[in-house]
Amino acid sequence: MEKKTLKYAAVGTIVLSLIALLFNWCLSLGVVLGQICFRIYYLLLSNSFTTALAFKSEYKPSWLNKSIRMLVLALPMLLSFLFPDFINTWGVVAGLLMFKAVLIVLNVIEKKSNA
């Protein structure tokens, strides 16, 4: 499910950014930047979980690990606030939330097919 969701999120990001490119290139750049930062966040989170499962109860995530993950999520929003002429804030939000939206849609489709 995870790789399938990541693949659909990438396709959704490409489609959304191409549609946004027709209207405003800043919006398209925001979508791509948001998705790239979310993928970096997802990679860091996945590595943290893998490490936690390998060490079981001895692993305690450091404040630095958590801070870096939050910084990766906050960075595109900060950039969009600092450079609104180049990066659209709503595009960044759409890019950051694309994975979650695809996950919800896939779960709804799966529930309807099981019912």
Steps between C-alpha positions, in 0.01 A plus 500: 500500500783738585679482162170511316398812692836667436469421128148642479607807696783558252260466207250730672772756563612492138143536371415776748820692427443475123145628541624777730769586246226600258380765746803607702853365511535607864216266595664216313834565670328500838338161436829344393693655791238381749507145367882485497515618862229255602695215340812602691292513820353157422847355440628640831194371684533157341867479596412602855237224525738244353763592757243491780385153400857374475592617849156427650467656846849656521436750222388848593483747211715802561367852501729570204334229293154638576613858442647420159177328393294800608744737330461306174122550521527867599767599248279510186235699686761745625642535149154563360441774758838660431477478120128523411583623148675169423337233718126477559403414859188307400706300253737403780205394715364289213840336451540425870150351525503305172616175663231520767228573243608203288507279809143598590376442144668159479351396836152608391533305176627196689210516747245525216654202321492293822140592582 
